[in-house]
Amino acid sequence: MHQTDTARHVEALVEAEIAALDTAQHGNALLLAEFRQLQVRPRAVTVQFSGGLSQTCWMTTRSNGAYCVVYMPKAGYFALCVDSDFGPLDIGVHGPALMCFASV
């Protein structure tokens, strides 16, 4: 898949999650507002994994000073990453983008 197509695909996944979110619940409205503040157009980024592995993933939120959310195309889901000197580091929190974001 071409990078532009992948970025659009990731963006569509995030937007589908947002559309499905019940914002009538107060907590969800706050979660969505916080997520939207940090949301970025998906861009390729190298993520570090345990064991010294790295993989190209797609950043969907900029860092909040400690964490960001990325899409892992090989796995087909999102991950919460911690900031490190070597770039985003996977910490094993995986699933829907908003739920990864909410786990912070």
Secondary structure by P-SEA (a helix, b strand, c coil): ccaaaaaaaaaaaaaaaaaacccccaaaaaaaaaaaaacccbbbbbbbcccbbbbbbbbccccccccbbbbbccccbbbbbbbccccbbbccccccaaaaaacc
